[in-house]
């Protein structure tokens, strides 16, 4: 990953949200030399921070889980879109980086990542042309994408035919659920697509079966788990049928599922599939590294309940991502308005939750926010927080929020500070959204 | 605005979303020389485009409206955060640029904008320190911010006292509504803040009264308009009371309100305020330039109904912003999945609406999307579109969407293409979120 040096060498200035106004432009890699400290008000708020200790802990936790389960991971890079964090994930043992779009492939390729799983269909003239160019120009580029329609396979194969590459485009056959997102809805449809891949040899080649269980919903969690289990059975059925018809290309067969909510169920089901050939269980959690304080925290508690062996791994994932902001107004005793809005924090999977507050120059350290404080509304640049009338918050106080859904928080920041446990900035990660 | 040349000189490459993969890095100002055409599939999708002709039309429309009304505009820059568009707005006659955060001030200052209205309270050590530095270092910097609390005024005045600048920080007194966002809730509170400004002379100085009516909601539009009218009366009452007590500093008194929904009511009410001194009506619409296809389109129709003179201005605002994407899957006859998600388009004020579709290499031009196609869900990187089972859409087709709420679409793009009426890229605007 020598090209990551390019990110360290980027000149950063105050056009980037979160950087103090008027600072002399500096190398991103030198950001720690400022010794900026959040609680000493070195930074304009809002800022997004990652706790260095939590990142390290979470990386180790996932490595232990994978070792226990026998699966490998291709973490979903779309969560953070930070090549610096991708490299860290590879250092922790990840097999590849997963992405969602051709733009995300471009960013990974720019920074030298050589194994990429596009967990999507590859469509559009520029997207297909670009991937074929990359495959042609770099024999070390190991690329996988999904197929779920005969039309899609034919378009991809036609492009590959017109634009020769010395090896096939590797595809994974996507299974889906009725009413769900992409993916074949039944075995007949899946087999038709798999056969069309074989018919399009040598331009494309089938290397596995894929599905995404994270969007399956149901009335209760137990019902949802039952549906997820049935879906994983369906993926197993597709894989068995493709193997029976000898539709897979040579090499290990990839069985891939697993977002950040059900990866324990995925590995539990996949390790019971016997295709009589080498297989690889590929999970794709994007959110384990940053984790969160709401949605994925609840999912994780459920993983612990379902998977007894997870208890053996000790302390679970820690929320690493936090947003800090100022109280700018307390126009009513029960309402405070903060300098953070929906352009700074996710709100699609729950509102941010206040965790800490701090009065600069007065408090010795951050204090827990008591019960009874709730975000009632986010505007583009403001948060409305309902607070008890007798609470002590005032204009100029700082407040820290936990988030729900890291993906849609990361994408609101071009730069996320990494801090030590004293809130001193030790480094920063650049994102590419 | 000579510093805008810096943006034209930026080297652009395929790490920016919407730029074709593998392109040789080029000057942003040279983007038109590629002659990229959307319908010839020169671009990877999704992309966000602005129609050049609609921008020109909308700029002229607002200039005509302002001429008719006697008001001036400080367009809210937070909508686009594009200094190139800010310059265009100044060229169209804007008096200043409005912003929401200190980061947005930093971007404006970097590119040489000299008159800035921060439509917010200025809080936090770095934010205050930065603005005071800028005032000290540039005698031509004309800056306004809001105050709505005595505590806030005292914090600002204390900082100015400790960090001398040769002139006062100009503030506007913010009026608000019960249950609303920032702003004093009643005349007593407002006068207490205004008196604290006077007491803090010469460090701060009161130059006007401000409010934001756009967040006022009610059961029906008529009730909402009645509440907006009452709020404008309240702002007038504050201004009259401050004038009676001689709390305003020398110079024209600024009366400011008006987002993108009720600016006609604002100018209608404000021109009936007689303070016996020179006053300036300052509107702040951020969305007129791009307009949209849903929320602001409906608001505009209502402006036309309310304000008879608007009819004299001919054709109203046109939606300039559009998103283009590909069909990547049609997993069920009534469902298509597109390569665009909530990371690409706004969804906080209504889902995007399909407008056009196009089959590359087959259709001669884009066709209107018939009734009956509705976005049912957005994921981070996908759109779920319900379509009639008999509709002709297939994998690889292109589809264009109108948007609702430009602010939260612009902030998902670092680069927005500007196209001519044939969808050829003529230029691009860079954003700074």
Interface residues (C-beta under 8 A of the other chain):
Chain A: X13 X14 X15 X17 X18 X19 X20 X21 X22 X41 X42 X43 X44 X45 X78 X100 X101 X102 X103 X105 X106 X107 X109 X110 X120 X121 X123 X124 X125 X126 X127 X129 X130 X131 X133 X134 X148 X149 X151 X152 X155 X176 X178 X179 X180 X181 X182 X183 X184 X185 X215 X326 X327 X328 X329 X330 X331 X332 X337 X339 X342 X343 X347 X348 X360 X379 X380 X381 X382 X384 X394 X395 X396 X407 X408 X411 X412 X414 X432 X433
Chain B: X13 X14 X15 X17 X18 X19 X20 X21 X22 X41 X42 X43 X44 X45 X78 X100 X101 X102 X103 X105 X106 X107 X109 X110 X120 X121 X123 X124 X125 X126 X127 X129 X130 X131 X133 X134 X148 X149 X151 X152 X155 X176 X178 X179 X180 X181 X182 X183 X184 X185 X215 X326 X327 X328 X329 X330 X331 X332 X337 X339 X342 X343 X347 X348 X360 X379 X380 X381 X382 X384 X394 X395 X396 X407 X408 X411 X412 X414 X432 X433
